[in-house]
Amino acid sequence: MSLNLILPTRSMIPDFVHPILKESISNLFDALPEKDPSLRRVIPFPRYPLPTDYAWAYPDVPVVPPTLTYWSYPITGNEAPLYPTQRKTHLMSTLNATPDSFSDGAIHNTLETAMSFARESIDAGASIIDIGGYSTRPGAAFVSREEETNRIVPIVKAIRDVDASSSDLDGQLKEVLISIDTFRWEVARASILAGANCINDVYAFTGREDAWPLVDADAIQRSEECMAGMKSVAREFAVPVILMHSRGDAGKNKDYGKYGSGPGVVIRGVQIELGAKVECIIKGRGSVRRWMVIVDPGIGFSKTVEGNLEVLRDGASIVADVQVDGKRNPLRGYSQLVGASRKSFLGTILAQGERGRKTLPKERIWATAAGVVCAVQQGALVVRVHDTREMADVVTVADQLWQ
């Protein structure tokens, strides 16, 4: 059976018996060599907006978009992260089109400054630009759907409307991957139609609710409606989705005692809580395909300093094929995005000790570099950063170190 088919087939119909080989798809996969370097997972990114000359010949079948590009990554199972295989850690450059983001609010919130930042990011080596129009920092001002859309969509359109023939850099910019940092399906849909290729949702399709866990009936209903809307958009447009672990207000809900004590308790919480959301998203009619999911452990969201360090230090275990509370880890095998850039826990660490100093987010470049190196060592597929040029150098060397 083709290696290109067996992975997605196992995700959809693991118990189906192959008519010729007389073995289940799951058994066929298990029989493959554990460390065969030819086995790689692939995440395709569709091209939007659809080319004007794109013809779809099957009127009774939803349109399948052409592929702009794809990322691939090795299958590691539960082996140690230091594996000798070719891989590339991608850089996601953060473009906050907001006046109040924790790190760079009001810096890139005009079309001119946003486009300048996008060009700088591409020139520095970014694989994807993440555009957000609603700050996730605690206490951020409410933003309407219309305002969030109006902050994001013009930037997406401007990138896609660039004259590719004007320079090599603009040629790269026009073709760059764009992810949309949003939790609203309406914003995601409008952005994809304008030219985005990926959804990045810090609430993993469950909506922005400050309370955690959800007990209020109205909040639960809003969350379910958000889940249905986001799944529908992701499925309709066949875009990859980045699903992050969070617990409502990012500055609260940092106790993971329900999962035990000692090392690994936060990772166990991420596996169980984010795993439950991911399972809802990939299963059932109208679900998102498993191979289109990238998981984010949510560094800086509802975690103590030590909790954040645990997630960084042992990140590979989050997606390892291990038992979690007597069940197979629901996050096994997924690729990971890690976003430690400029986060407040780095500032807390830098302020400790006799030589400690208070730092602004933009002063945490070297601290961010330490987190990025750790993420690469732990096998992250992509790191989300603010200082793209500096982190490009870090990733280039770290990739060589850990291959």
Secondary structure, 3 states (H helix, E strand, C coil): CCHHHHHHHHHHCCCCECCCCCCEHHHHHHCCCCCCCCCEEEEEEECCCCCCCCCCCCCCCCCCCCEEEEEEEECCCCCCCCCCCCCCCEEEEEEECCCCCCCCCCCCCCHHHHHHHHHHHHHHCCCEEEEECCCCCCCCCCCCHHHHHHHHHHHHHHHHCCCCCCCHHHHHHHCCEEEEECCCHHHHHHHHHHCCCEEEECCCCCCCCCCCCCCCHHHHHHHHHHHHHHHHHHHHHCCCEEEECCCCCCCCCCCCHHHCCCCCHHHHHHHHHHHHHHHHHHCCCCCCCHHHEEEECCCCCCCCHHHHHHHHHCHHHHHCCCEECCEECCCCCCEEEECCCCCHHHHHHHCCCCCCCCCCHHHCHHHHHHHHHHHHHCCCCEEEECCHHHHHHHHHHHHHHCC
